[in-house]
Amino acid sequence: MTAVDPVAAELVDFLNASPTAFHAVDEAKKRLKKAGFEQVSEREDWNLESGKKYFFTRNYSTIVAFAIGKRYVAGNGFHIIGAHTDSPCLKLKPTSKVVKGGYLEVGVQTYGGGLWHTWFDRDLTVAGRIIIKEKKDDTVAYTHKLVCIEEPIMRIPTLAIHLDRGVTDGFKVNTQSHLVPVLATSVKGELQKLEEQNGPTEDKVKTDGTEPHEKRSIDNRKHHSVLLQLIADNAGCKPDEICDFELQLCDTQPSVIGGALKEFIFSGRLDNLCMSFCSLKALIDSTSYLDEETGVRMVALFDHEEVGSNSAQGAGSPVMFDALSRITSSFISSNAQLHEKAIQRSFLVSADMAHAIHPNYMDKHEDNHQPRLHGGLVIKHNANQRYATNAVTSFIFREIAERHGLPIQDFVVRNDMPCGSTIGPILASGVGIRTVDVGAPQLSMHSIREMCAVDDAKHSYEHFKAFLNEFTQLDSGIKVDF
C-alpha cells in the first residue's frame, strides 16, 4: 500500500475542518496558538517584541500571522505569503424561505464564479457563523458562533432527461430558478410539531402581543422553522436566540487522498485553501528559530478574493498595510519615517491555485506553457498586469527553487483567452511591494469537487518554507534600483 505523504494528510484534515472561510480562520487560529503564536487585537495597542510570534483576525474570515526576527529593527523588510480563505459557493439569502409545489426550498445567492452545474445532485448541508443573543442575569450579550451541520440536509435535483431532451446539447443553469435546493416536503405532522415549538412555519403575522423590539431578528417568516431548528441544535441554542447568520451550502463528501496510486487530493475549496494551508504550515515550521532573522515573516489569508477583494477584510482593504505599519511603528524610538523604507525591502508571494493542463482540453493552454500536476509551483505571468510577476520577482522565487532542487513551472494564458487575476496586483499596486504570483496546479477549479496532486502540496510547503527562511539573505545580493 502506498504511504500517504504527511503534508498531504495534514492538508486533508485542514480541508475537512474548513467548510467555510470562518472555519478556515478558526482552524488556522488553533494551529497558530498551538505553535506559540500570541493573538493581538486591532482594537488595542500592540506591545510587540523581537523574536516573538503574533496573529490577529479581522471579521473572523481574514487572518494575519507574523514572526518578528530576533535581530529585527524598524525599517527592515517583511517577507510575506498572501492567499485567500474564500471559495465560490452558494450563500443563503437574507430571506431564504421558499415554498413551491409542496416542497420546502432554500433561497440562495451565488458567490463568486462557480461551476454551478457541479452543485446539482450532491448531498449538501449548511455551515457558517451565527450571531447569538445570550442573556445572563440582567445583561444581554451578542456573540458569534461557528456552525456546521454534518448530515446532508439539502439537494439540488436535476430534471429528468425525459422532461428535457435538449439537455444533452448543453446543460444550461438559470441560477435564480434552477439553483434552489430542496430542504423537505410539507409533511403536515412534522410542521405541526415545529409550530408547537417555534411558532407557525408559513408567513403568518405574530399575534402574541409582543412589541417590535421583542421579536426575534431571525424568525420563521424569513427562514423555514425546520432549518432554524437544525441550526440551533448544532449551535446548542434556541432558535429564537439566533439574531442573524452568514451561512453557505457545503458538500458533505469529505476531502480524501485518491487515485490508483494515491497521488491526488479530491476535495472542494482547494482554490484556495490548499495555498492557505501550505503557507500557514510553512510559517509555523519556519519560526521555531528566529535568532538570526533580521526581518519579519508573515502570512496573510484574506477573505473575498473570489468577488474582487473590495471589502473591509479583503486584500483591497488596508488590513495588510496597517499590519506592516503597526509592526514597524512598534520598534521606532524616534520620529523617523521608516515604513516606506520597509516596504521597499519587502517581498510578497501571492499564492493562488493555477490551471493544470487538462488531458481532454489540451487546446486551452498555450503550447509552451502547460503546467502539469506533480510539476511544482507555477509562476504566473501576464504582460497586462493581471498577475504582478516581473523578471526580478520571478528570479527570486525561481532561485529559491533551484537551491533546494524543487520543481518550478511557468504559465501564460493564451492570447485569445481572458486571464483571471489574484490578490497580487491589488497588493502590489496598493502597498507598493514587490510581488510574484504563484500557485499549485489543479484541475476542476471552481467546481464543487476539485483535484490536485499530493506532490504539489508537498512542493508548495517546502518552497514557501524555504522562501520564509532565506529571503533576507537572498535579497541582500540583488541590486536593481541603485
URWO-V205950 format. One record per helix or strand of 3 or more residues. SS is the DSSP state (a for helix, b for strand). FROM is the first residue (numbers start at 0). TO is the last residue. Records with the same first field share a line. If there is no record, write none. Layout:
SS=FROM-TO, FROM-TO
//
This chain:
a=5-15, 20-33, 115-118, 160-162, 164-168, 187-197, 211-213, 224-234, 238-240, 269-285, 304-306, 318-329, 338-343, 361-363, 390-402, 422-430, 453-474
b=52-57, 61-67, 77-83, 88-99, 102-110, 123-135, 138-147, 180-184, 241-250, 255-257, 263-266, 295-301, 346-350, 376-379, 407-410, 433-438, 440-442, 449-452
//
